Amino acid sequence: MIVLKMRLLFIIIFIFDEQIYAQSIGFIKGVDISILYQVEQNGGVFYENGIEKDPIEIFKDHGVNAVRLKLWHTP
């Protein structure tokens, strides 16, 4: 649970930092990571050039500067 909270905190900081940068250059390049945690919990692994890597780092390395994170809950 702590890992999930730390990951979400990293994502939030990443979003705000990169949003300011994106506004200064005029381009926003984004991804939807709403089910990323679920994919990883079910064995999903992400690779770049044949090397296992954190998907957030892959996105960042490829210029992604905004993410959409939908939260689901049972009402």
N, C-alpha and C positions, 0 to 999 in steps of 0.2 A: 504494500500500500504506500509506503514511504517513497518507493521508487516511482510509482505512478504520480504522486504529488510533486516530486522533484522534476519529473519529466514535463508535467503540465506547467510548472513554474518556468522551466526553461523555454517552453513553447511560447508562453505569454511574454516573457522578456524578449525573446527572439522576434515576436510579432511586432511589438511596439518599437523596438530598435530599428527593425527593417522597414517598418511603415514610414518612419521619419525619413530614412534614406530613400525609399521609393518615391516619396513625394518630392524630394529634392531633384531627382533625375527624371520624374514623370512617367515611369513604367512600373507596373506591378505584375509580378509573376507569382502565381499562387497555386496551391494544392489543397485538396480536401483530405484531412487526416482523421476524420471522425471515427473510422473503424480501425485505425492503425493498431491500437492497443489490443483489440479483439483478434486481429490477424496474427499479431505476435504471440498472443496467449494460445492460439490454436496451431502453433508451429511454423508460422510464416517467417521466412528468413529473407533478408534483402542483400543483394550482392552488387558490387560495382567492379567491373573488370575481373570477375571471378573471385573477388575477395569479399567475405562477409563484412557488412558495414551497417551502422545505425542508419535507418531511413531518414531521420531528421538531418543527419550530416550529409547524406547523399543529396537531399533537396537543397540544403544550404550551398553545397559545392557547385550545384548547377544553377545558381542564381535565384532560387525561390526566395521571395522576400515577404510573402504573406500566406497565411494558412486559414482555412475555415475549420472550425471545430464545433460540431453539433453535439449537444449533450442530450441523451435520452433518459427518461425516467418513467416510472410507472405511476400514473396519477391515482 
